[in-house]
């Protein structure tokens, strides 16, 4: 395997049942196919090799986790110039769809111990968005938007990302010419028309934060606006942001009305949520570590 260019990919905001997941990729070809899947237990500090495969197969594991001692994988492969997204449980295939882009592939989310995934798929003469409930026996469609290909098809703008102990799933899509935010808590689903083009959607225990990133014509400096959507009403409230990074990135690890957020080259921040604002506190990174 000396010809491989190996890189490591952390799964999106991955953390479940005290375990964090990552994989090694062959970055020398195609979809950056998967080589190995790993899990790291943050309680026992044990690193476990979950699965190995030959990257020559061209298969990319887009997302994965272990739940109830079963391995769930969302895989992507190319067949006849089409992107195929498949869901496996312990190597048993029970979902397959053609997707229009990598961003339309399933990324797992968990609410009240139930596993969910959102997929943007193409089939025959129509396209659709589907929110799936996933078990070790198969998939059930919880919510669906479908349209004929060539019309103003529903289009995913910002998808869901897995986060430990998430209380809801939030995503944004274009319904014809209308942009909508969707909030799902495992029982009730709300669709809110909006003119906010989300850069970041952060589902938290008591509501959802949406960050809009923009710059004026001719201005290379990004500016961000933050909105708070309470769980009860789903009505937007603008929040001020104190000491926020120019371009916020990934998020995770929510606790006591605060969460972690990356800020690109600016570092990692702890974000504290108050009634009217988000207060960013930069985390000091130790330069030397001992193991």
C-alpha positions in Angstrom: 0.0 0.0 0.0 3.0 2.2 -0.4 1.3 4.1 -3.3 -1.4 5.4 -1.1 -1.7 8.9 0.2 -3.3 8.3 3.5 -5.3 11.0 5.4 -7.5 10.9 8.5 -11.1 12.0 8.5 -13.0 12.8 11.7 -16.7 11.9 11.3 -19.0 15.0 11.5 -19.3 16.1 15.1 -19.0 12.4 15.9 -19.6 11.2 19.4 -22.0 8.5 20.7 -22.1 6.4 23.7 -18.7 7.7 25.0 -17.1 6.7 21.6 -15.6 9.0 18.9 -15.1 7.8 15.4 -12.6 8.5 12.6 -11.3 6.8 9.5 -8.3 6.6 7.3 -8.7 7.5 3.6 -6.8 6.9 0.4 -6.5 10.4 -1.0 -4.8 9.3 -4.2 -7.9 8.6 -6.1 -11.6 9.0 -6.7 -13.9 9.5 -3.7 -11.0 9.2 -1.3 -12.0 5.6 -0.5 -12.0 4.3 3.0 -9.2 2.1 4.4 -9.9 1.6 8.1 -12.6 2.6 10.5 -11.7 3.4 14.1 -13.4 4.1 17.4 -11.9 5.7 20.5 -13.5 5.2 23.9 -13.1 8.4 25.9 -13.7 6.6 29.2 -11.3 3.7 28.8 -9.0 5.5 26.3 -9.1 2.4 24.2 -8.5 2.7 20.4 -10.4 0.0 18.5 -10.0 -1.0 14.8 -13.7 -1.4 13.7 -13.3 -2.4 10.1 -10.8 -2.7 7.3 -11.3 -2.7 3.5 -9.3 -2.5 0.3 -9.5 1.1 -1.0 -9.2 -0.3 -4.6 -13.0 -1.1 -4.2 -13.5 2.7 -4.5 -16.0 2.7 -1.6 -16.1 5.7 0.7 -17.8 5.4 4.1 -19.4 8.8 4.3 -20.6 8.3 7.9 -20.6 5.5 10.5 -21.2 4.7 14.1 -21.8 1.7 16.5 -25.2 1.6 18.2 -26.3 -1.4 20.3 -23.1 -3.2 19.3 -24.1 -3.0 15.6 -22.1 -1.1 12.9 -24.1 1.3 10.8 -22.5 2.7 7.7 -23.5 5.2 5.0 -21.4 4.3 2.0 -20.9 6.0 -1.3 -19.7 4.4 -4.6 -19.7 5.3 -8.3 -21.7 3.1 -10.7 -22.2 4.0 -14.4 -21.2 7.6 -13.6 -23.8 7.7 -10.9 -23.3 8.4 -7.2 -24.9 5.6 -5.2 -25.5 6.0 -1.4 -26.1 2.8 0.5 -26.9 2.1 4.2 -25.6 -1.0 5.9 -26.0 -2.6 9.3 -23.3 -5.1 10.1 -22.6 -5.4 6.3 -26.3 -6.1 5.5 -27.6 -3.7 2.8 -31.1 -2.3 3.4 -31.1 1.1 1.6 -29.8 2.2 -1.8 -30.4 5.4 -3.7 -28.9 7.5 -6.5 -27.9 10.9 -5.2 -27.1 14.1 -7.1 -24.1 15.1 -5.0 -22.0 14.1 -2.1 -23.8 16.6 0.2 -27.0 14.6 -0.4 -25.7 11.4 1.2 -26.9 10.2 4.6 -25.2 11.5 7.7 -26.5 9.9 10.9 -28.3 11.7 13.7 -29.7 10.3 17.0 -32.8 11.5 18.9 -34.1 9.6 22.0 -31.9 6.6 21.0 -33.5 6.4 17.5 -31.2 6.7 14.4 -32.1 9.0 11.6 -30.7 10.2 8.2 -31.5 12.7 5.5 -31.0 11.8 1.9 -31.4 13.8 -1.4 -32.1 11.2 -4.1 -32.9 10.9 -7.8 -35.1 8.1 -9.1 -36.4 7.8 -12.6 -38.2 11.0 -13.4 -38.3 12.6 -10.0 -36.1 13.8 -7.2 -36.9 13.9 -3.5 -35.7 14.7 0.0 -36.4 12.0 2.6 -35.9 11.9 6.3 -35.4 8.3 7.3 -35.7 6.4 10.6 -33.1 3.7 10.5 -33.1 0.4 12.5 -31.3 -2.9 12.1 -34.2 -4.1 10.1 -34.5 -1.3 7.5 -35.6 2.3 6.9 -38.9 4.0 7.4 -39.7 7.4 5.7 -40.7 10.0 8.4 -40.9 13.0 6.0 -40.6 13.4 2.2 -40.7 16.1 -0.4 -40.9 14.9 -4.0 -41.0 16.7 -7.4 -40.6 15.9 -11.0 -37.0 16.3 -12.4 -36.8 19.5 -14.4 -39.3 21.3 -12.2 -38.4 23.4 -9.2 -37.4 20.3 -7.3 -36.9 20.3 -3.5 -33.2 20.9 -2.9 -31.2 20.4 0.3 -29.3 23.6 1.2 -27.8 22.7 4.6 -28.0 19.1 5.9 -28.0 17.5 9.3 -24.9 16.5 11.1 -24.6 14.0 13.9 -24.0 15.3 17.4 -24.1 13.4 20.7 -27.3 13.9 22.7 -28.9 16.0 20.0 -32.6 16.7 21.0 -33.6 17.6 17.4 -32.8 17.5 13.8 -32.6 20.8 11.9 -31.9 21.4 8.2 -32.8 23.9 5.4 -34.2 23.2 2.0 -35.6 25.0 -1.1 -39.2 24.1 -1.7 -39.8 25.3 -5.2 -38.8 29.0 -4.8 -39.4 29.1 -1.0 -36.6 28.5 1.4 -37.6 26.6 4.6 -36.0 25.6 7.9 -37.2 22.2 9.3 -37.1 21.3 13.0 -37.8 17.7 14.1 -37.7 16.6 17.8 -38.5 12.9 17.2 -42.3 13.5 17.4 -43.3 16.9 16.0 -41.9 18.4 12.7 -42.1 22.1 12.0 -41.4 23.8 8.7 -40.6 27.5 8.9 -40.4 29.7 5.7 -37.3 31.9 5.9 -35.1 34.3 4.0 -32.0 33.2 6.0 -29.4 31.3 3.9 -27.8 29.2 6.6 -24.0 28.8 6.8 -24.3 26.8 10.0 -27.2 25.1 11.7 -26.7 24.1 15.4 -29.4 22.0 17.0 -29.3 22.3 20.8 -31.4 21.1 23.7 -33.7 24.1 23.9 -33.7 25.3 20.3 -31.6 25.8 17.2 -29.0 28.4 16.3 -28.7 29.4 12.7 -25.7 31.4 11.4 -25.9 33.4 8.2 -22.6 34.4 6.6 -22.3 37.1 4.0 -20.1 39.8 2.5 -21.0 42.9 0.6 -20.1 43.1 -3.1 -16.4 43.9 -3.5 -15.8 43.2 0.2 -13.8 40.1 1.0 -14.5 40.4 4.8 -17.2 38.0 6.0 -19.8 39.1 8.4 -22.1 36.8 10.4 -25.6 37.1 11.8 -26.9 34.7 14.4 -30.6 33.7 14.9 -32.2 31.7 17.7 -35.2 29.5 17.0 -36.7 28.3 20.4 -38.1 24.8 20.5 -41.6 25.9 21.5 -42.4 28.5 18.8 -39.8 28.2 16.0 -39.9 32.0 15.6 -36.5 33.6 14.9 -34.8 36.0 17.3 -31.6 37.7 16.3 -28.6 37.3 18.7 -25.6 39.5 19.1 -22.2 37.7 18.9 -19.4 38.7 21.2 -15.7 37.9 20.2 -17.0 35.5 17.5 -14.6 34.2 14.8 -14.9 35.6 11.3 -16.0 32.3 9.8 -17.4 29.7 12.4 -17.1 26.1 11.5 -18.0 22.7 13.1 -19.7 22.3 16.4 -20.3 19.8 19.1 -20.2 18.9 22.9 -23.2 20.8 24.2 -23.6 21.3 27.9 -25.3 23.8 30.2 -26.3 26.3 27.5 -22.9 26.2 25.9 -21.2 24.3 23.0 -17.9 24.0 21.2 -17.3 25.7 17.9 -14.3 25.8 15.6 -13.2 29.1 14.1 -10.8 27.9 11.4 -7.4 29.4 11.8 -8.7 31.4 14.8 -8.9 28.2 16.9 -11.5 26.5 19.0 -14.1 28.3 21.1 -16.6 27.6 23.9 -19.8 29.5 23.1 -22.0 30.5 26.0 -25.7 31.2 25.2 -27.4 34.0 27.1 -30.8 35.6 26.6 -29.7 38.0 23.9 -26.2 37.0 22.8 -23.6 34.3 22.1 -20.4 34.9 24.0 -17.3 33.2 22.3 -14.5 32.3 24.7 -11.3 31.0 23.0 -9.9 27.8 24.3 -6.2 27.8 24.9 -4.5 24.9 23.1 -1.6 23.3 24.8 1.4 23.1 22.4 3.0 20.1 24.1 1.3 16.9 25.1 2.4 13.8 26.8 0.9 10.3 26.3 
